[in-house]
Amino acid sequence: MTIAYFSPLPPQRSGIADYSADLLPSLAKLAQVDAWIDEPTTAALPGCRTFDYVKNPDLRHELRRYEAIIYHMGNSPAHKNIFPMVLAYPGVVVLHDFVLHHFLAGYYLETLRSKSLYVEEMAYNYGSDGEELARSVVKTGAFLWEQEPMRYPLNKRILDHARAVVVHSEFAARLLRKSHPHLPIAKVNLPAVPADGRPDTAELKRRFGIAPSRTVIASLGSANHAKRTGAVMRAIAALGRRDMMYLIVGEMGESFRQQARSPELEGLVRITGYVDGNQFDDYCNLVDIGIDLRNQTMGESSASLCRLLGAGKPCVISDLGWFAEIPDDCAVKVDAAADELVLAGRLSELIEDDHLRHRIGESARQYINKEHSAGQAAAQYIDFIEEVRASERRGKVQGNLVSEAGAVMAEFNVGEDDGWLIDGVADEIATLFGARR
């Protein structure tokens, strides 16, 4: 099988870039995979050729030679060059976020600087009501993608152009079956590639200047309101302990930085900013307790959480969306609206109980190793693509048979009075393809 693969790749600062860097080596063992890129990549891609479709737009006509095209779509600006390709050359869309409003609003309003195209997109998705809402948005700046993201996911155009869709949760699959019931959908678990070996946590803490006696609680990835960063810091302050540290491995806005500098959190919060893959693995391994919350879901999943779980770390997570699908014995789940006292209570239980931490962490490690390997994900991709191609071939043959049968019946003047004959032929064709009319 030949596959054209569109995705951000390292060094682009995108979780999906890291996802593809993990998946591609396994996928390339099962098919001839070419990575179509819009920026130079530092990823090791054994078995893959790379084609820069932005610098060399004349290459695009070659896409019709592939047996499958895979497009990765998420809410990052890193997908700005992939989106037009989806519309021009439909393929299998990997939907990392069910809600794409953030991406498309940024694409139209910032990248293309076109308010009219954003209004048009809203009209395409939601008719005249959507058009009116969009005009209000561009006039007032009351961003729908922040206020009611699940009500206005703005994903219809991409899904209308997709031949099939891959998602990472049953939550997202259920939503897609409602909006696009005839679209082939596969749920493939996020591939998680744990760091090599079982590292010396004490040595990692020494290297990063953290006292070995301190319990490290960490959030991995960019800090923002959706991840309840403020509530987590209030919970850390409420614990009132000086034998711990809250580590934020990722970028963070100034308002949260000011909160981290407050007197009650002095010396308790460390912010690393963006780190590369190797450092990310090191931080994963030195963590004692992970925390990954959401106040609402966009239909997303979390590769950073999978890496923490795969490293055997007990994590506190929100009980909604994809996160709710993680087995109950592999994480500590809290309500999406849990306040800082509830969060502090769950964290305190884990800090005080070594046995509980070990039991949850080991269950998490076994679950990720069993259900989230890159090889398993790659095999599921190939199986699904083959199913989609076989279904499309059956559909074409069936369509041709119907056309030919209609032409023959017309030649013999089969008309309205011969309904019994028309129904019989239709039933026979349906039976050939294992279907019912």
N, C-alpha and C positions, 0 to 999 in steps of 0.2 A: 504494500500500500504506500502511496506517495501522499505526503501531507505538507501543506503550507501552514506555518504556525506563526500567528501574529500575537505579540505580547510585549509589554515593557520587559526589559532585562537589565540586570546590574550593569553599570553603577546607578541606574535610575532609582530614585528613592521611592520605591513602591513595594508594598508587600506582595503584589502580584508579580513583580519582577523576580523577587526571591522565590516565589512559588514556581514560576516557570523554570528558573535555574535548577531547582530540585527535581522537577518532573521530566525535563527534556532528555537527560541522559537515559532514563528508563524507557521513555517513549521511543527514542532512537534505536533501541535494541529490538523493537517490534515492527518498525516501519522506517521508510526513508523520509526523514523529517528535515525540512528546510526552514530555518528561522528567518522570517521576514521582519527586518528591524528598521527603525527610524533614527536610531542613534548608535554609535559604536558601543560594543558591549565588552565587558571584562569577564563574562561568565564562561566557564569551561563547558563546552558543548561537544563532547566526543560523538562522532558520527553524524553531526549536523553541518550542513552548509548554511551560510548566511547571505542574505540579499538585502541591500538597503533600498527600499522601495521609494524613499523620499528623494534621495540623491539620483536614483536611476528610475524615474517613473515609466520609462519605456518597457521595463521588465514586467509590468503588471499584466500585459496580455498573456504572459506565461502561466498565470494562475489558472487558466481554463484547462491546462494540461494535468493538474493535480486531481487525484481521486477524492481528496477532502481538503477543506480549508478550515482551520480553527482560529477563532477570534476571541481574545480575552477582553472582557469589558468590565470596568469598575468605575468608581466615582472620582478617580484621580485625573488631573490634566494630562497624565502620561498616555491617555488613550485618544488624544485629539486627532492623531493621524490614522488610528485604526477605525474610528467611527465611519468616515466616508468610504473606507474599503468594504465594510459590512454592507453598506447600501449598494455599492457597485458590483460586488462579487459575493453573493450570499453564501454562507457556510454554516458551520456549527459554532454557535455563540456560547462561550463559557461565561455565565452571568455571576460575577463575584458579589454583586449587590443587586437585590431586586429593585431597589430605588435608584434610578439613574438621574434624578432631577438635579442633584448637585453638579454632576458632570456636564449635563446638557445646558444648564443655565450658564455655567462658566464658559462652555464652548461657544454658545451664541453671543452672550453678553460681553465676554472678556476677550476670548480668542478672535472671534469674527467681528466683535463690536457691532452687533446688529440686534437691536431691540425687535425689529420686525420679524426676524427669523425665530426668535424666542416666542413671540406671540403666535406665529404660524405653527410652531411645534406644539404649543399648548392647545391650539385649535384642532390639530390633527389627533391629539390624544383625548380631548374632552369636549370637542365641539364648541358651540358658541359660548357656553359657560366658561370653558377653558380660555377662550380668547379674551373674554371680559376680565377674568382673573389675571391673566398675563399683563394686560394693559394697566391694571391696578398695581401689579408688582413693579413694573418698570417706572411707574409714576411715583410710588410711595417708598419702594425699597423694602416692603414687608415680605420677606423671602418665604415662599411656600415650602421650599425644601428644608427649612429649619422649623417651621411651625407645624406642618401636617405632611411629613414625608411619605407615609404609607398611603395617604389619601390621593396623592398626586405623584406616583412613581415615575411618570414620564418615560416609560419603557416601550410603548406600543410600536413606534417606528422600527426600533431595532428588532423586536420580536416578530414583527410583520415581515421583515427581510431575512429572518433566520430560517435555515432548513431544519435545524434541531437545536436544542438547548441543553447544556450541562449546568447543573447547580450543585451545591455542596450540602444542602439540608432538605429534609422533608418539608420543612416550613416553607421554603421558597418554591419547592415543587408543587405544593398544594395551591399556592397563589397563582402559579403559572397555569395549572390545569383549569382554574376558573376563568382566567382571562384569555387563554389560547388553548382550548381543549383539544384541538386537532394537531398541535405541535408535538413532535417527539421530544420527550424529556427524560433525562437520566440524572440520577443523583450519584455523584462520585465523591467520596470522602476526600478532604484536603490531604495532599501528600505531606507528610512530616518527616524530615530527615534529621534524626537526633545527632548531636555532636558525638565524635568518636570516643569510645571508652567511658569509664566512670571517673571523672576528674577528682582531684584532691581539693575539696571545697575550702579547706583551711588555707591552702596555698593560693587559691584564687582570691580569697579575701585579703591575704597579705599583699598580693600584687596590686590590688586596687585600694589599698590603704584602709581596709575595714577591719576593726578588731574582731578576732575569732569568736569572742563571746557574744557579739551582737547578732540578733536575729534579723535577717534581711527580708523585708517584704518588698515586692517589686511589681510594677506595671510596665509592660513592654509595648512599645509603639508610641505614636504621638499622643500627647495628653490633650484632652478637650472636654467640653461640656457633655457630649454624648457618652463619653466613657466615665462620667461622674467623678472626674479628677478632684474637684473641690470637695465632694462628700468624702472621698477616701482620705484626703489630707485632714479633714475635720475628725474623721475616725482615728487617725494616727495621733492627733492631738488629744482626743478623748481618752486614749489608752493611758496616757500619762507615764509612759515608760521611757527610760533613757538607755535601756539595754537593747535597743532595736534601731533599725534604719529603714526609711521608705525610699526606695530607689526607683527613679523614673528614667527608663532607658528609651529615649526618644525626644522629639522636639516638643517645646512647650511655649505657650503664649505668655505675654508679660503679666497679665492679670493673675495667672496661676503662680508665676514666679514671685510676685509680691506676696501672695498668700503663703508660699513656702518660706518666705523670709520673716514671717510673723514671729513674735517672741515665743509662743507656745510650741512652734515647730523648729526653733533654732537648733541646728546640729542634728536634726532628725531626718531631713529630706536632702537627697542628692539627685541632681538632674544631670544626665550625661550628655544630652543632645543626641543628634543622629550618630549611630555607630555602624561600622561595616559588619559583614557577615561573621567574621572570626570573633570579633569582640562581642557581637550579639550572642554567640554561642557561649562565650565565657561568662557573660552576665547571666544567661539562662542557668548555667551550672552552679553559680555561686549563690543563687537565690534559695532561701529557705521556704518562703511562702509566696505564691503569686496571687495577684488580684486583677481581674478583668471584668469590668462592669459595663452595663449599658442602661441608659434611662429609656431608650426605645430602640427598636431594631429597624434596620434598612434592608433586612433579609441577608445580611452579611454573615460571614464566618470569620474566624481569627486564626491565622497561621501562627502568630506568636504564642497564643494560648496552647495550640497543639505542640509547639516546641517545648513549652514549659511542662506540659503533661507528659510528653515523651521523655523528658529528663527526669521524670519521677518526682515532680514538685506538686505538693497539694495546693490547690488554687481555690479562691473564693470567686464565684461567678454569678451573673444575673440569671434568673430562671425564666428566660424568654427566648424565642426564636431558635436559632441554631444551638445556642448555649444550653437550652433546656433539653436538647437531644443527647447531650453527653451523659453517660450512665451515672446514676446517683451516687454510686460508690467511688467514683473517680474525681469528684470535686465537691466543694461545699457550695450549695446554691442558696441565693437570697432573692427576695422579691425585688423587682426592678426599682421599686420606690422605697426600699429599705433605708432608714435614716442612719446617721453616723453612729448612733449608739448600738444599733443592731449590727452594723459592720464591725464596730469595735469589739462586740461580744464574740462574733465568729472568729475574728483574728486572735483574740485573747485565748480562745479554746485551743487553737492550733499552736500558738506560742507555748502554752503550758503543757501540752500533751504530745511528747515525742512519739509515742506509739500511734496516736491518731494520725500525725503527719506522715509517718512511715507507711501506715496501712493505706491511706488515701493515695499517697504518691506512688506506691507500688502498683496499686490497681490502675492508676492513670497510665503508668509506663506500659503495662501489659496491654491495655486497651489500644493505645496509640500504635504500638508495635504490631498488633494483630489487625487493626482496621484502617490504619492510615499510612501504610507504606507507599513509597513512590512507585514501586513495581506493581502493586495492586491497582493503584490509580491509573497507571499507564495501560494496563490490560483492560480495565473497564472502559477507557477511552476508545481503544481499538474495537472492542466488542460492540460498543454502542454505534460507532461510525459504520461498522459493517452491517449492523441491523438497519440503520437509516438508509444506507445505499441499497440494500436488498429490498426494503419497502418501497423506495422510489422506483426501482426497476419493475417491481410488480405493478405499481400504479400506472407506469407508462404502458406496459403490456396490456393491462386491463383496459386502459383508455383507448388504445389502438383497436382492441377487439370490439369494444362497444361501437367505435366509429365504423369499423368494417361491417359489423353486423347490421348497423343502421343503413349503410349504403346498399347492402345486399337486399334487405327487406324493402327498401325504397324501389330498387330495380324490379322487384316482383310485385310492386303495388300493394305491399302490406300497409293497411291503414287503420283508422280508428275502430273499424268493425272487427279487427283481428287482435283485440287486446289480449286474448288468451295466448296467442302466439308470441306477442311481444313480451308478455310476462314470463312465459316459459323460457325464452332465450335469455332474458335478464337473469332469471334464477340460475340457469346453467352457467352463465359467466361468473356470477357471484360465487357459486359452489366451487368453481375451479380455483378461486383465490381464498377459499376458506372463510367467506364472508356471507352475511345475510343482507338481503335488500331491505 
